[in-house]
């Protein structure tokens, strides 16, 4: 039996993303949504199942991340999850490796 993915009646457009101001969640399909907070800030989120657990991954804000970029990132995350990976750890590992390569001689004190 195949899993059905819920899709909205109509996907978001770039013009709609710019024009939306009312707080709430606006779905684009395939787990991608735009959340607008009461303060007016916007965030791209992806609802995805990883190893049987529902997760919400933050993809960025619309001024920096366009609708096309958010869709591409959501597709990459979905591919990673289907292959058995964890997309949120993959990005965290990139951050760690980048910080290590920038400052190899920095020592971090950790109390015992």
TAVEN-V692568 format. One line per field, one symbol per residue. burial: b if it has 24 or more other C-alpha atoms within 12 Angstrom, else e. A space follows every 50 residues. Layout:
BEGIN
burial=???
END
This chain:
BEGIN
burial=eeeeeeeeeeebeeeebeeeeeeebbbbbbbbbbbbeeeeebbbbbbbbb eeeeeebbbbbbeebbbeebbebbeebbeebeeeebbbeeeeeeeeeeee eeeeeeeeeeee
END
